[in-house]
Amino acid sequence: MALAAAPFAAQAETWNIYGWQNHSWEFVDIDGGRSFDRIQSNAGNIGFAASVPTGMNDISVNVRCEQFTYFNHFAGGTGWCNRNSKIGLSHPQMGEIMFATWLLPYNEGVAQWVDPFYDAGADSHTSIMGSVGANTIFYNTGDFDFQASASGPGTGLSGAEFNYAVAGYDTGFNRRQENIIQYWSPNWNGFVFRFAWTAGTRDESEGPMGNEIDPVIRSSSLAYTNGPLWLAVTWQDHEDWTVASVGEMETSDAESFRVAGRYIMDLGDGMSVQISAMWEDLEYEFNGVTNVDAAMAAFGYSNFGSSYSLLDSAGEVIGETAAVPDTPPMQIEVDEDDIKAQKTLALVRDLFYTQAADGTYAVTTGVVVDTWDPVTPLINAVAPADNPLTETDESMTGCAASDATTPCSDFTQSVVNNEVLMTAVDALNNARDIDTTTDGIQAPDLDVAVGEDGAGTAAHRNAQVQYDLLVSRATTAAEEAAGPGAPAVSAAANRAAMTAGQNVKIERDAWMVSGKIKFGGPIDFRFSYMDADDLEVSCASCSGDWDETAADAWNVGVFYTMPGGTELRLTYSEVDNDRNGTYGQGISGTGLGGVGVPDGSGGEIEMFAVGIVHWFD
């Protein structure tokens, strides 16, 4: 219908009022969940459109405001212009450029051509195509069932620019996107092209991990539309869209590519057969994740951590780590010169000196006094301390080389850095030499009696005992301390620690075949079948396909068209997930994430529906 508006200028404007109502009574059974019936408004809508010549070079201005008209349990959950709405300029030979909220070319460029159920119901191709399950259902500015927030319809994603509420529901490829600039080409001998991108109002904004992100979506389609054969390719890219939506990563990218075709065979007398097919490759990339499990869970795969094995750097499956008890000291292998170099003043003091009441030290009885007299002033020049041998001792500067009265700069100084102390240690070593005419130290044999060959004098033996004590204590001090025990660590904690900062890629292929048979009267038959492969997951710790994540879906229906254009429908639809599959049904995501049912199979969603549709223009 048309409506003449009061002119604000010389040119009067004629507005067209259009839309359709699409309602169905649906009987839904979710495997492992519940069975229920409902009345769905699907994509019922009303729109207002006008195209007005500007009076300049055949350029027209085009205005459109379209909105949903839910009037059952979604009533009140929508706002003005929340469906395909725009203002644009067009020229017959140049095409049209617009500012809009609109279905992106990636999906709109193929959906109505290959999906015989294309009316935004639960039997839509969006059950599988353009989605990897999880939360990647149809993104829409007007609130479908699962997109409404906890506060009720209209408060979730409805109409808000770059609204990332409800996490991963904003990560799908089938989307009606607000805040876009879009170009439509004219028809060039059957070829039509569309391209759209989101305005960059979030450029150089801060992401969830504090780094800069630049979210943008780009979408395009190219189709050949002449004759019974129709062909198309579409492409879409989401830069930093997932990180802005779900977090748990520094940056992200997502991309999908589609090819599609349709052929209509006219059999005459109103009879025809339509066959369509579509294939797509879809992938997501998460860069610099907090950890792989957290990123996958935030994206919508809460079952990833329990059903997918991650590998450590050695190629072993990351699992639970058992508790570790305290470990015993490990002996450092050292030779005699190394031991000397590790002596500290504190160790020498503790072994050979006794502290007097006035705080000074005297040589302990039994030590070769002549050897140790020069050290006594040095001992008395510094404060006592209980300092174990440390690795840093060997790098410290120390006492004056020949002045025993000069205090050390550090009480923990190594023997090797103190000539006076080193001289004293060497003197003790030489004091045990029973044969100074032979090179090397000829130490006394403490296992033989004094007076026997090799026994040495009492002084030699005393020096040997003291030197052995010094070596023993120094060797003990050179040992590594006992390692502390460790509690058991869960597989989840180990996976998180070992996969922090990795990059994750998720990829899957899917295909669809569909058809429509017109019998030459008011009745036609329609069908579609879709199949999604297992997800292929790639990361430093990922070993390949995530098994049992595939799904398939099929729809059949009988349609009766009344003379005035009203259509009656009887349809059956089913989505069958493998054990870890998370695909839902249709545009509203019915049964989304219905996995882990008691028998261990994937979630299956079935629906019978009786519907009525009426278009008006």
NORJOCOR-V135550 format. One record per residue. N is the residue number from 1. RES is the residue in three letters. PSI is psi in degrees with one decimal (999 if undefined). OMEGA is omega in degrees with one decimal (none if undefined). NEAR is the number of other C-alpha atoms within 12 Angstrom. Layout:
N_RES_PSI_OMEGA_NEAR / N_RES_PSI_OMEGA_NEAR
This chain:
1_MET_158.6_-178.0_17 / 2_ALA_151.8_-178.3_17 / 3_LEU_122.3_178.9_16 / 4_ALA_126.3_-179.9_16 / 5_ALA_151.0_176.6_17 / 6_ALA_130.1_-175.5_12 / 7_PRO_140.4_171.0_12 / 8_PHE_-11.5_177.8_8 / 9_ALA_-168.7_-177.0_11 / 10_ALA_-30.6_-177.6_11 / 11_GLN_119.4_175.0_16 / 12_ALA_148.8_-179.6_17 / 13_GLU_139.6_176.2_24 / 14_THR_118.7_-179.3_21 / 15_TRP_137.0_175.9_24 / 16_ASN_132.1_175.8_25 / 17_ILE_127.7_-173.4_23 / 18_TYR_177.4_174.9_24 / 19_GLY_-171.0_173.4_28 / 20_TRP_157.2_173.1_29 / 21_GLN_128.4_-175.0_32 / 22_ASN_104.1_-174.6_35 / 23_HIS_147.4_-177.2_34 / 24_SER_148.2_173.0_33 / 25_TRP_114.3_-169.3_27 / 26_GLU_141.0_178.1_30 / 27_PHE_109.5_-169.1_27 / 28_VAL_135.8_175.5_31 / 29_ASP_116.6_178.8_28 / 30_ILE_118.2_-177.5_31 / 31_ASP_127.3_-178.6_31 / 32_GLY_2.4_-179.1_21 / 33_GLY_-108.5_-176.5_22 / 34_ARG_165.1_174.9_18 / 35_SER_140.2_-177.5_19 / 36_PHE_165.7_171.2_20 / 37_ASP_160.7_-175.0_18 / 38_ARG_162.1_169.6_25 / 39_ILE_123.8_-177.4_25 / 40_GLN_138.7_174.2_35 / 41_SER_-11.6_-178.9_33 / 42_ASN_-120.0_-177.0_40 / 43_ALA_40.0_176.2_40 / 44_GLY_138.2_-174.6_35 / 45_ASN_166.4_171.5_36 / 46_ILE_140.9_-177.9_32 / 47_GLY_158.8_178.9_32 / 48_PHE_126.0_-175.0_32 / 49_ALA_147.2_176.6_32 / 50_ALA_143.7_173.1_30 / 51_SER_119.1_-171.1_27 / 52_VAL_125.5_175.8_29 / 53_PRO_137.4_178.2_23 / 54_THR_-11.3_-176.8_20 / 55_GLY_10.7_-177.8_13 / 56_MET_111.9_170.5_12 / 57_ASN_43.1_177.0_14 / 58_ASP_20.6_177.9_17 / 59_ILE_132.5_176.9_21 / 60_SER_152.2_171.4_26 / 61_VAL_131.6_-176.0_27 / 62_ASN_128.8_-177.9_30 / 63_VAL_137.8_179.5_31 / 64_ARG_136.1_176.3_32 / 65_CYS_113.2_-174.7_29 / 66_GLU_140.3_-178.9_34 / 67_GLN_156.9_175.8_37 / 68_PHE_154.1_177.6_39 / 69_THR_53.4_175.8_32 / 70_TYR_134.7_176.2_30 / 71_PHE_21.9_170.6_20 / 72_ASN_-121.5_-174.2_20 / 73_HIS_-4.0_175.1_21 / 74_PHE_2.1_-175.1_30 / 75_ALA_133.2_179.5_21 / 76_GLY_0.1_-176.0_21 / 77_GLY_15.3_-177.7_31 / 78_THR_170.0_177.7_34 / 79_GLY_179.5_-178.8_27 / 80_TRP_144.3_172.1_25 / 81_CYS_34.5_-178.5_32 / 82_ASN_-2.1_170.6_38 / 83_ARG_-155.5_-176.1_37 / 84_ASN_107.9_-175.9_39 / 85_SER_147.6_-172.9_35 / 86_LYS_168.8_157.6_35 / 87_ILE_129.5_-174.9_31 / 88_GLY_168.3_175.9_30 / 89_LEU_136.4_-178.4_31 / 90_SER_156.2_176.1_28 / 91_HIS_139.2_-175.6_26 / 92_PRO_-34.2_-179.1_18 / 93_GLN_-11.6_-174.5_15 / 94_MET_-16.3_-177.4_20 / 95_GLY_-159.8_-174.5_26 / 96_GLU_140.3_171.9_32 / 97_ILE_137.1_-173.0_29 / 98_MET_156.0_163.5_31 / 99_PHE_130.6_-167.6_28 / 100_ALA_162.3_154.2_35 / 101_THR_119.7_-169.2_39 / 102_TRP_156.3_169.7_43 / 103_LEU_132.7_-177.7_38 / 104_LEU_148.8_-176.1_44 / 105_PRO_-31.1_-178.9_41 / 106_TYR_-43.0_-179.0_45 / 107_ASN_-44.5_-176.5_46 / 108_GLU_-29.1_-178.5_39 / 109_GLY_-12.9_-179.0_40 / 110_VAL_-27.4_-165.9_46 / 111_ALA_-50.5_-174.7_39 / 112_GLN_-15.5_-179.5_26 / 113_TRP_-31.3_-173.1_35 / 114_VAL_-10.5_-177.2_42 / 115_ASP_105.4_-179.6_42 / 116_PRO_-8.6_177.1_39 / 117_PHE_20.1_-169.6_41 / 118_TYR_83.2_173.1_30 / 119_ASP_27.0_173.9_34 / 120_ALA_34.8_176.1_40 / 121_GLY_-173.1_-179.0_44 / 122_ALA_-14.5_178.6_52 / 123_ASP_18.5_-179.6_48 / 124_SER_158.8_175.2_46 / 125_HIS_-17.1_-177.3_54 / 126_THR_-1.4_172.5_52 / 127_SER_-38.2_-176.7_53 / 128_ILE_-43.9_-174.7_53 / 129_MET_134.6_-179.6_54 / 130_GLY_13.0_-176.4_53 / 131_SER_152.6_170.1_54 / 132_VAL_28.1_-177.4_52 / 133_GLY_-140.3_179.5_53 / 134_ALA_-128.4_-177.1_41 / 135_ASN_16.0_-171.5_44 / 136_THR_45.8_177.7_46 / 137_ILE_-177.6_-177.1_46 / 138_PHE_124.3_175.3_49 / 139_TYR_130.2_-176.3_46 / 140_ASN_146.1_-177.2_46 / 141_THR_-2.2_-174.6_43 / 142_GLY_18.7_174.0_48 / 143_ASP_96.7_162.3_47 / 144_PHE_177.3_-168.4_43 / 145_ASP_-60.9_-173.2_40 / 146_PHE_-6.3_-179.0_36 / 147_GLN_-14.0_178.2_38 / 148_ALA_139.9_-177.3_31 / 149_SER_176.8_-178.4_23 / 150_ALA_-20.3_-178.6_14 / 151_SER_-4.8_177.5_13 / 152_GLY_168.4_179.8_21 / 153_PRO_142.1_177.4_27 / 154_GLY_-8.5_-177.8_32 / 155_THR_1.5_-179.2_26 / 156_GLY_-96.2_-176.6_32 / 157_LEU_5.6_-169.5_40 / 158_SER_108.2_168.1_39 / 159_GLY_0.6_-175.3_35 / 160_ALA_130.3_-178.5_23 / 161_GLU_124.5_-180.0_25 / 162_PHE_44.9_179.1_33 / 163_ASN_114.7_-177.4_31 / 164_TYR_23.5_178.7_29 / 165_ALA_157.7_177.3_29 / 166_VAL_31.5_169.9_29 / 167_ALA_-120.3_-167.0_34 / 168_GLY_-4.1_177.0_37 / 169_TYR_-9.2_179.7_44 / 170_ASP_15.8_-175.2_43 / 171_THR_1.7_-178.3_49 / 172_GLY_165.5_-178.9_46 / 173_PHE_-23.9_173.3_49 / 174_ASN_113.6_-172.8_45 / 175_ARG_142.1_164.4_42 / 176_ARG_114.6_-168.1_40 / 177_GLN_129.9_174.0_48 / 178_GLU_165.8_171.5_38 / 179_ASN_45.9_179.8_33 / 180_ILE_158.4_167.2_35 / 181_ILE_129.3_-173.6_34 / 182_GLN_142.8_176.3_38 / 183_TYR_133.8_173.1_32 / 184_TRP_129.1_176.8_33 / 185_SER_161.5_167.2_28 / 186_PRO_176.1_177.5_22 / 187_ASN_113.7_179.6_21 / 188_TRP_90.3_179.8_18 / 189_ASN_41.6_177.3_14 / 190_GLY_-14.2_179.9_19 / 191_PHE_134.1_176.7_22 / 192_VAL_143.6_-176.0_30 / 193_PHE_141.0_175.0_33 / 194_ARG_145.6_176.6_37 / 195_PHE_137.3_-179.7_34 / 196_ALA_150.3_175.4_40 / 197_TRP_151.8_179.0_35 / 198_THR_139.9_174.9_34 / 199_ALA_142.0_-169.8_23 / 200_GLY_52.8_-178.5_22 / 201_THR_-12.6_178.4_18 / 202_ARG_11.0_177.6_23 / 203_ASP_141.7_176.7_20 / 204_GLU_38.3_175.2_16 / 205_SER_166.6_-177.3_20 / 206_GLU_125.8_178.5_19 / 207_GLY_175.9_-177.9_26 / 208_PRO_-23.6_-179.0_24 / 209_MET_14.2_174.1_21 / 210_GLY_-7.8_179.5_16 / 211_ASN_166.7_-178.1_20 / 212_GLU_135.6_175.9_20 / 213_ILE_158.4_-179.4_30 / 214_ASP_76.8_-176.2_27 / 215_PRO_132.5_175.8_33 / 216_VAL_147.2_173.9_36 / 217_ILE_135.3_174.4_44 / 218_ARG_136.1_-175.3_35 / 219_SER_142.2_-178.0_42 / 220_SER_158.8_175.7_35 / 221_SER_147.1_174.5_36 / 222_LEU_125.7_-175.7_34 / 223_ALA_150.9_171.3_36 / 224_TYR_123.7_-166.8_28 / 225_THR_5.4_-178.0_26 / 226_ASN_141.5_172.1_18 / 227_GLY_-171.9_-178.1_15 / 228_PRO_-17.9_179.4_20 / 229_LEU_128.1_177.0_23 / 230_TRP_135.8_-179.9_30 / 231_LEU_150.0_179.6_29 / 232_ALA_152.4_168.3_39 / 233_VAL_140.6_177.1_33 / 234_THR_156.6_-177.3_41 / 235_TRP_145.3_177.1_39 / 236_GLN_142.8_-178.4_39 / 237_ASP_135.2_176.2_35 / 238_HIS_105.5_179.5_36 / 239_GLU_122.3_179.3_32 / 240_ASP_18.0_-178.4_39 / 241_TRP_-38.5_-179.0_43 / 242_THR_-41.7_-179.8_47 / 243_VAL_-37.3_178.5_44 / 244_ALA_-26.8_-176.9_43 / 245_SER_-44.8_-171.8_37 / 246_VAL_-13.3_-179.2_37 / 247_GLY_-154.5_176.2_36 / 248_GLU_19.1_178.5_37 / 249_MET_163.7_-179.6_41 / 250_GLU_-48.6_178.3_36 / 251_THR_168.6_180.0_39 / 252_SER_161.7_172.8_40 / 253_ASP_149.4_176.5_36 / 254_ALA_144.8_-174.9_39 / 255_GLU_144.2_176.5_37 / 256_SER_147.6_-178.8_38 / 257_PHE_133.3_-178.6_34 / 258_ARG_147.3_166.3_37 / 259_VAL_141.8_-175.3_33 / 260_ALA_156.9_177.6_38 / 261_GLY_157.1_178.0_35 / 262_ARG_143.9_176.3_34 / 263_TYR_133.9_178.9_26 / 264_ILE_123.0_177.3_26 / 265_MET_114.9_-179.8_20 / 266_ASP_118.4_-178.2_20 / 267_LEU_0.9_-179.1_14 / 268_GLY_163.0_-179.9_13 / 269_ASP_34.7_177.9_10 / 270_GLY_2.8_-179.6_16 / 271_MET_142.6_178.1_20 / 272_SER_160.9_175.6_23 / 273_VAL_126.2_179.6_26 / 274_GLN_126.8_177.0_32 / 275_ILE_132.2_-178.3_31 / 276_SER_156.9_176.7_37 / 277_ALA_152.2_178.3_35 / 278_MET_140.9_174.9_40 / 279_TRP_145.4_178.4_32 / 280_GLU_149.4_169.8_36 / 281_ASP_131.6_-174.1_31 / 282_LEU_134.0_-179.7_40 / 283_GLU_149.0_175.7_34 / 284_TYR_143.9_175.2_40 / 285_GLU_125.9_176.4_37 / 286_PHE_121.3_-175.3_42 / 287_ASN_131.2_178.4_35 / 288_GLY_54.9_-176.3_29 / 289_VAL_154.4_173.2_37 / 290_THR_-44.8_164.6_31 / 291_ASN_160.4_-171.3_34 / 292_VAL_-46.2_-177.6_45 / 293_ASP_-42.1_-178.5_42 / 294_ALA_-41.5_179.5_32 / 295_ALA_-41.8_-179.9_42 / 296_MET_-39.5_179.3_39 / 297_ALA_-42.2_179.1_25 / 298_ALA_-33.8_179.6_33 / 299_PHE_-21.8_177.4_41 / 300_GLY_-1.6_-179.2_36 / 301_TYR_72.7_-179.0_35 / 302_SER_-20.1_-178.8_26 / 303_ASN_4.2_-177.7_29 / 304_PHE_-46.6_-176.1_35 / 305_GLY_-27.2_-177.9_30 / 306_SER_-8.0_-173.9_20 / 307_SER_0.4_-178.6_22 / 308_TYR_129.4_-178.9_33 / 309_SER_128.3_174.6_28 / 310_LEU_149.9_-175.2_38 / 311_LEU_145.7_174.6_25 / 312_ASP_-175.9_-175.7_23 / 313_SER_-19.4_178.5_16 / 314_ALA_2.3_-179.3_11 / 315_GLY_10.1_179.0_13 / 316_GLU_149.3_179.3_16 / 317_VAL_129.9_178.2_21 / 318_ILE_121.1_-179.3_29 / 319_GLY_-162.5_-180.0_24 / 320_GLU_142.9_175.0_17 / 321_THR_127.3_-179.0_17 / 322_ALA_160.1_176.7_14 / 323_ALA_144.3_-179.9_14 / 324_VAL_122.7_178.3_14 / 325_PRO_171.6_175.2_13 / 326_ASP_137.1_-180.0_13 / 327_THR_143.9_-179.5_14 / 328_PRO_161.9_178.5_14 / 329_PRO_148.3_176.5_15 / 330_MET_123.3_-176.9_15 / 331_GLN_128.4_173.2_15 / 332_ILE_128.0_179.4_17 / 333_GLU_117.6_-178.3_14 / 334_VAL_150.7_172.9_19 / 335_ASP_-179.4_-173.6_14 / 336_GLU_-40.9_179.0_21 / 337_ASP_-36.8_177.3_19 / 338_ASP_-39.9_179.5_19 / 339_ILE_-44.3_177.3_32 / 340_LYS_-44.6_-177.0_38 / 341_ALA_-20.2_-177.5_34 / 342_GLN_-2.3_179.2_44 / 343_LYS_143.4_172.5_45 / 344_THR_157.5_177.2_43 / 345_LEU_-38.2_179.8_51 / 346_ALA_-38.7_-179.6_36 / 347_LEU_-43.9_177.9_38 / 348_VAL_-42.5_179.4_45 / 349_ARG_-46.3_-178.4_37 / 350_ASP_-31.9_-177.1_26 / 351_LEU_-39.8_-165.1_29 / 352_PHE_-0.6_-175.9_35 / 353_TYR_150.7_177.6_31 / 354_THR_131.7_-178.8_23 / 355_GLN_127.6_179.3_21 / 356_ALA_171.6_-178.3_14 / 357_ALA_-31.2_-179.5_8 / 358_ASP_6.2_177.7_9 / 359_GLY_-7.3_177.6_15 / 360_THR_168.6_-177.3_20 / 361_TYR_143.8_173.5_28 / 362_ALA_155.5_-178.8_28 / 363_VAL_132.0_179.8_28 / 364_THR_139.2_178.4_21 / 365_THR_136.2_178.7_14 / 366_GLY_-12.0_177.9_23 / 367_VAL_147.5_177.3_33 / 368_VAL_101.9_-170.6_31 / 369_VAL_-42.1_-178.1_23 / 370_ASP_-30.4_-178.2_17 / 371_THR_-34.0_-168.2_28 / 372_TRP_-5.3_179.1_36 / 373_ASP_-43.0_-177.7_26 / 374_PRO_-17.2_-175.2_26 / 375_VAL_-23.7_-174.7_38 / 376_THR_-46.3_177.6_31 / 377_PRO_-35.5_179.8_24 / 378_LEU_-42.1_178.2_38 / 379_ILE_-43.4_-176.2_40 / 380_ASN_-11.1_-175.1_30 / 381_ALA_-9.9_-176.1_23 / 382_VAL_157.0_179.8_27 / 383_ALA_143.8_178.5_22 / 384_PRO_150.2_176.9_25 / 385_ALA_153.7_178.2_19 / 386_ASP_87.7_-174.2_15 / 387_ASN_116.4_178.3_22 / 388_PRO_164.3_179.3_29 / 389_LEU_133.4_178.5_33 / 390_THR_159.1_-177.8_25 / 391_GLU_-29.9_-177.2_19 / 392_THR_-12.7_180.0_17 / 393_ASP_-41.3_-171.2_28 / 394_GLU_-15.2_-177.7_25 / 395_SER_0.7_-176.9_18 / 396_MET_146.6_172.6_22 / 397_THR_159.7_-171.9_22 / 398_GLY_-151.0_-172.9_31 / 399_CYS_165.2_177.8_32 / 400_ALA_143.9_-173.3_20 / 401_ALA_-33.5_-173.1_21 / 402_SER_3.2_-177.8_19 / 403_ASP_101.0_-176.1_19 / 404_ALA_-11.8_-178.6_27 / 405_THR_-7.6_180.0_19 / 406_THR_120.9_-178.1_21 / 407_PRO_152.8_173.6_27 / 408_CYS_151.2_176.8_33 / 409_SER_-20.1_178.9_21 / 410_ASP_131.3_-175.9_28 / 411_PHE_-20.8_-177.2_34 / 412_THR_14.1_-173.2_36 / 413_GLN_141.5_178.3_38 / 414_SER_149.2_176.5_40 / 415_VAL_-39.6_-173.9_40 / 416_VAL_-21.8_179.7_31 / 417_ASN_3.7_-178.5_31 / 418_ASN_105.0_-175.1_39 / 419_GLU_-36.7_-179.2_28 / 420_VAL_-48.3_-179.3_35 / 421_LEU_-38.6_177.9_42 / 422_MET_-38.3_176.9_34 / 423_THR_-39.9_180.0_26 / 424_ALA_-41.7_179.1_36 / 425_VAL_-40.9_178.1_41 / 426_ASP_-36.6_178.8_27 / 427_ALA_-40.2_177.2_29 / 428_LEU_-40.7_178.5_38 / 429_ASN_-44.0_-179.0_36 / 430_ASN_-27.0_-178.0_28 / 431_ALA_-19.5_178.9_35 / 432_ARG_2.1_-178.3_36 / 433_ASP_114.5_-176.6_31 / 434_ILE_-7.3_-179.7_28 / 435_ASP_92.8_-176.5_20 / 436_THR_-9.5_-179.8_16 / 437_THR_-9.3_180.0_9 / 438_THR_137.9_179.3_10 / 439_ASP_145.4_-179.8_11 / 440_GLY_169.4_-179.6_13 / 441_ILE_121.9_175.2_21 / 442_GLN_85.0_-174.1_23 / 443_ALA_148.4_179.2_32 / 444_PRO_151.0_177.5_33 / 445_ASP_106.0_-175.5_25 / 446_LEU_-6.2_179.1_23 / 447_ASP_-5.4_177.6_15 / 448_VAL_161.1_-177.3_14 / 449_ALA_155.9_175.9_15 / 450_VAL_136.6_-179.0_18 / 451_GLY_-20.3_177.3_14 / 452_GLU_164.5_-179.5_13 / 453_ASP_132.4_177.9_17 / 454_GLY_-1.0_-177.4_22 / 455_ALA_-32.8_-175.1_25 / 456_GLY_175.6_179.4_28 / 457_THR_174.4_176.3_25 / 458_ALA_-38.3_179.4_24 / 459_ALA_-41.1_177.9_27 / 460_HIS_-45.0_-177.1_33 / 461_ARG_-38.8_177.0_34 / 462_ASN_-44.7_178.8_30 / 463_ALA_-38.5_179.2_36 / 464_GLN_-43.2_179.2_35 / 465_VAL_-45.1_-179.2_28 / 466_GLN_-37.7_-179.8_31 / 467_TYR_-40.7_176.8_36 / 468_ASP_-39.5_178.5_25 / 469_LEU_-43.4_179.3_22 / 470_LEU_-44.7_179.3_33 / 471_VAL_-43.2_-178.4_30 / 472_SER_-46.1_-179.4_23 / 473_ARG_-38.8_-179.8_26 / 474_ALA_-37.5_178.4_36 / 475_THR_-42.1_177.5_29 / 476_THR_-41.1_179.5_25 / 477_ALA_-25.0_-179.6_28 / 478_ALA_-7.5_178.9_30 / 479_GLU_150.7_173.6_24 / 480_GLU_145.1_178.6_20 / 481_ALA_158.0_178.2_18 / 482_ALA_136.2_178.7_13 / 483_GLY_140.4_179.8_14 / 484_PRO_152.4_176.1_14 / 485_GLY_171.3_180.0_13 / 486_ALA_139.7_178.2_13 / 487_PRO_167.4_175.2_13 / 488_ALA_143.4_179.2_16 / 489_VAL_131.2_-177.5_18 / 490_SER_159.6_176.9_16 / 491_ALA_-37.8_-179.8_25 / 492_ALA_-42.8_180.0_27 / 493_ALA_-39.8_177.1_21 / 494_ASN_-41.4_178.2_25 / 495_ARG_-40.6_-179.8_36 / 496_ALA_-45.6_-178.0_30 / 497_ALA_-38.7_-174.5_24 / 498_MET_-16.3_-176.7_29 / 499_THR_6.5_178.3_34 / 500_ALA_134.2_176.7_28 / 501_GLY_-1.1_-179.5_27 / 502_GLN_163.0_173.5_31 / 503_ASN_136.8_-176.0_31 / 504_VAL_136.8_175.8_40 / 505_LYS_130.3_177.1_33 / 506_ILE_128.2_-178.2_38 / 507_GLU_144.1_173.1_35 / 508_ARG_151.6_174.5_37 / 509_ASP_152.1_175.3_31 / 510_ALA_154.8_178.4_37 / 511_TRP_163.2_-176.1_37 / 512_MET_140.0_168.6_40 / 513_VAL_146.1_-177.8_32 / 514_SER_167.9_179.8_39 / 515_GLY_163.6_178.9_33 / 516_LYS_128.3_179.5_33 / 517_ILE_117.4_177.2_29 / 518_LYS_128.9_-173.0_28 / 519_PHE_6.5_177.9_23 / 520_GLY_1.3_176.8_18 / 521_GLY_-155.1_-178.0_18 / 522_PRO_-8.2_-174.3_22 / 523_ILE_136.8_170.1_24 / 524_ASP_161.0_-179.0_29 / 525_PHE_137.7_-177.3_31 / 526_ARG_150.1_177.9_35 / 527_PHE_159.1_171.7_37 / 528_SER_147.7_176.3_40 / 529_TYR_135.1_-179.4_38 / 530_MET_146.9_-179.5_42 / 531_ASP_129.5_177.3_38 / 532_ALA_133.5_178.3_41 / 533_ASP_169.6_170.0_34 / 534_ASP_148.6_176.3_30 / 535_LEU_134.7_173.3_37 / 536_GLU_118.2_-177.1_29 / 537_VAL_127.3_-179.0_32 / 538_SER_129.7_171.7_27 / 539_CYS_176.4_-179.1_33 / 540_ALA_-28.4_-178.8_27 / 541_SER_5.0_-175.3_32 / 542_CYS_138.2_-172.6_33 / 543_SER_-2.0_178.9_24 / 544_GLY_-142.1_-175.3_22 / 545_ASP_142.1_169.1_25 / 546_TRP_103.0_-172.8_31 / 547_ASP_153.3_175.3_24 / 548_GLU_34.4_175.9_29 / 549_THR_7.0_-179.9_40 / 550_ALA_168.0_177.0_37 / 551_ALA_159.1_170.2_44 / 552_ASP_161.8_-177.9_39 / 553_ALA_147.8_175.3_41 / 554_TRP_151.9_-177.4_39 / 555_ASN_139.3_172.8_42 / 556_VAL_148.9_-179.6_31 / 557_GLY_151.0_172.5_31 / 558_VAL_131.0_-174.2_28 / 559_PHE_136.8_178.5_32 / 560_TYR_122.0_-177.9_27 / 561_THR_121.8_178.9_25 / 562_MET_160.3_-177.8_18 / 563_PRO_-32.3_-178.3_12 / 564_GLY_-0.3_177.3_13 / 565_GLY_-13.9_177.4_17 / 566_THR_140.9_-173.8_21 / 567_GLU_134.9_174.4_27 / 568_LEU_144.6_-173.8_28 / 569_ARG_147.1_168.9_34 / 570_LEU_116.7_-172.6_32 / 571_THR_155.4_170.7_34 / 572_TYR_135.1_-178.0_35 / 573_SER_145.9_-179.7_40 / 574_GLU_138.5_170.4_41 / 575_VAL_127.8_-177.0_48 / 576_ASP_112.6_179.4_42 / 577_ASN_145.1_165.0_44 / 578_ASP_179.2_-172.3_33 / 579_ARG_-42.2_-176.8_29 / 580_ASN_10.7_179.7_38 / 581_GLY_151.3_-176.4_45 / 582_THR_26.9_-178.4_47 / 583_TYR_147.4_177.8_52 / 584_GLY_-168.5_-175.4_47 / 585_GLN_118.5_171.6_50 / 586_GLY_-163.6_-170.5_45 / 587_ILE_-22.2_-177.8_44 / 588_SER_-1.6_176.4_38 / 589_GLY_28.1_179.7_40 / 590_THR_130.3_178.3_47 / 591_GLY_15.7_-176.5_41 / 592_LEU_130.8_178.1_41 / 593_GLY_21.5_-177.6_40 / 594_GLY_63.0_-178.8_40 / 595_VAL_172.3_177.3_39 / 596_GLY_35.4_178.6_27 / 597_VAL_161.5_-170.3_23 / 598_PRO_-33.3_-177.0_13 / 599_ASP_2.2_176.7_13 / 600_GLY_-2.3_178.9_18 / 601_SER_172.9_176.3_23 / 602_GLY_169.9_-179.2_35 / 603_GLY_134.8_176.5_41 / 604_GLU_132.0_179.2_41 / 605_ILE_126.5_178.0_43 / 606_GLU_149.1_179.4_37 / 607_MET_129.4_164.6_38 / 608_PHE_142.2_-178.7_29 / 609_ALA_143.0_170.3_34 / 610_VAL_125.3_-173.0_30 / 611_GLY_163.3_175.7_35 / 612_ILE_135.5_-178.8_31 / 613_VAL_138.3_174.1_34 / 614_HIS_130.9_177.3_26 / 615_TRP_146.7_174.1_25 / 616_PHE_149.1_-177.0_21 / 617_ASP_999_none_19
